[in-house]
């Protein structure tokens, strides 16, 4: 018998309320790509019939997934598998605006791609063993030819091996669509930590700054629907391009 994938959600606990078990079952189906991001979820009537429960139980399960950001509702259209916009994270922190105020996606250039192993600190964040096989990407993101961000990215080799066969010049400006297209991996959420440091000689050169200049570091662990870490990255940018905005209600 084939062992379960380590990336599959754990079976739901029978002691949980029924709606919670339906919620877990739906989340498992989404993780298994039964429905892709952007696709509509079957109607509550269909789901209730398929799972042998009441519409009220299904509705409560779907409400929970909407609240968690896994699903999103559109009035008059239905409920859809949510595709997160991870660019909005960096838009919160660094200025990606043109002179007329419109949001712009920085151009990306892969400087290095190599097969390596997970450093201890990265392995801890990724819940894997130090020394596990990895792919490392170094890239710079620029606007109007001016470096905005320097990024260091680690990926588990077993899941992202197809990226080794792609010309780095064809990676494009956004990585997550690439992960989905070539590796079947869908990033659905992320954890981010912000810190500040003085630019090292290496990062100063990449960002065209003076060594020791203040930079902001955003460390991100990207997660799949099953909450398993998929990607670790550190993005560094000049502190004078940094901004922070939060709305408290």
N, C-alpha and C positions, 0 to 999 in steps of 0.2 A: 504494500500500500504506500502511495506517495505521501510523505510527511507534509503537514500544512506549511504554507509559505510563512516565513518569519515576518512578512510585511502584511499578512492578512489580519483583519480585526479578530480579536478573541471572541469565542462563542458567548452569546448573551447568557447571563445568569438567570436561571428559572425562578429565582427568588425575587427578581425585580418585578415591578408592576408591568402589566401586559403592554401598555403603551410604550414603556421603555424598551421592552424586548422587540416590539415592532420597529421602534426607532433604530435599534442596533441592527436589525435585519435590513432595513432600508439603507443604512450607512454602509453595511457590508456589500450590498448590491452596487452602490455607487462606487465603492472602492474597487470592485471587480469590473468596473466600466460597463455595467449593464446599461447605464445611461451616461452619456458624456457631458462635460460642462457645456452649458448653453442649451441642452436638450430639455424638453418638458418632462416632468414626472407624470406617470399615469394618474388618472383621476382618483379621487378618494374612494369612489365607488369601486373602481377596478382593484385598487390596493386592498380594500376591505375584503373583497371576494377572494383575491389571491392568497391573503393571509388568514382568512377565516375568522375575522374579527369585525366589530361594528365600525361604522363610519366615524363615530365619535372617538374611538380608540385610535384610528388612523389619523384623524385630524389633530389629536393631541401629540402624536408622534411627529407629524409633519411640522406642527407649530414649534416643537423643540428644535428641529433641524433648521428651521428658518431663523430662530433666535440665535443659534450657534453660527449662522452664516454659511451653512452648507447648502441651503436652498434659498431661493428668493421668489417672492410672489409679485405678479403683475396683474393689476386689476383688469378683469375681463379677458385675460390671456391664460392664466394658470400659474402653476408653480414650476420653477425651472432649477436645474442644477447650476449653482452659482460658479462663475469663473472669476476669481479674485483679480483685482487690478493692483499688482504689486508695485507698479511704478508710482502709485500714489504715496507709498511710504517715503521714497526719496524726495518726492515733491514736497513733503512736509518739512524736510530737513535742509535741502539744498536748492538754490535758485535755479530752476529750469524754465525760466520765463523769457519770452522774447520782449522786445521793446514795447509791443502793443499789449503785453500781459498774457498772451496765450502760452499754454504749457507746451514744452518741446521735449522730445526724447533725445538724450545725448547720443552721439555717434559712438560706437564701440569698436575697439581694435584689440584683438587677442595678441599679446606680446609673447606668450609662452604657453605651451601645452605639453605636459609631461606625465609619464606614469611614475608614481611614487608611492609612499606609504603615509598613513595617517599619523601626524604628530600626536603626542600624548594629549595635549590640551584640546585639539580638534576631535580626537577620538572620544574624549569624555563628553563633549557637546553632542556628538553624533551617536552616542550609545553603542559604540563598537570598540573592538580591541585595538590598542595602540599597535601600529605596524600593519594594520589591515591594508590591502591593496587599494590604491586611490588614483584618481586623476586630478591633477592640479592645473588650474587655469589662472594666468595672470593677464589682466586686461586694463585698459585705460578708456574712460568715457569722456568725451570732449564735446564742447559747444563752440562753433565757429573757430575750430582749430585750437582752442584753449583747453588744456586738461582740466576736468572738473573733479573726476574721481579716479582713484587707483584701487583696483580690486584684486583680492587674493581669494581663490575659490577652490574648495576641496569637494570631490564627489566620490562615492563608493564605486570602485571600478566595475564590480559585478553588475551593477544596474545601469552604468553609463558607458559601457565599453563601445557601443556604436559611435560615440563622439570621437573616438580615436581614428576613425576612418574618414572623417569629414575634413575638408580643407578649412583651416581656421579662418580664412578670408570669407568663407560662406556662412559663418556663424550668425551674422546679422547683429542688430542692436539689442535684441531681447533674447534671453537664454531660455526662459520657461516654455515658450512655444517650441523651441528646438528640442528640449527634453521630451516634450509630449510627442513630437513628430517622429523622432528617431529612436527613443528609448521607451515610449509608452508610459512615461512617468508624469504624473500630474501633481503639481504643487498646489495645495489648497489653503495653507496658512503658514505663518512664520512667527518666530520669536525674535525680537531685536533688542539689543543693548547699545546704549550710546556712552561714549567716553571721549576724553580729550587727551592729546599727547603732543610732544614736540616732534616735528618731522625728522625722521632719520635721513641720512645722506641719500639712501636709495629712494625713499618716498618723495623727498624734496626734488630729486631729479625728475621723477615721473610727473610730478604736479607742477614743475617749474616754479618751485619756491626756494627760499633760502633754508639751509639746514637749521633745524631748531624752531622753524616757524610753527605756530599753533595749527594743529589739524584736528578735525573731528573724526572719530572712528565709529562706524555703525557695524556691529557684529550681528549677523543674521543666521539663524538656523531655520531652513525651509522644511516644511513638513508635508507629508501626504495626508490623505483623508483619514488614515489609520493612526495619525499622529506620530508616525515613524520618521525620524530625520532623514532627509534626502540630500541636502546641500548645506555646506558651511561656507560663509563668505565674510570677509571684512572689506568694507568700503571706506576709503579715506578721502577727505576733501578739505580744502582750505577753510579755516575757521571764519574767514571774512566772507565766505559764500554760504555760511550756515545760518539757518533760521529755525526757530521752533514755534509752532503754533498749536494751541490746544483750546478746545471749547469745553467749558465745564458747565454742566446743567444741574 
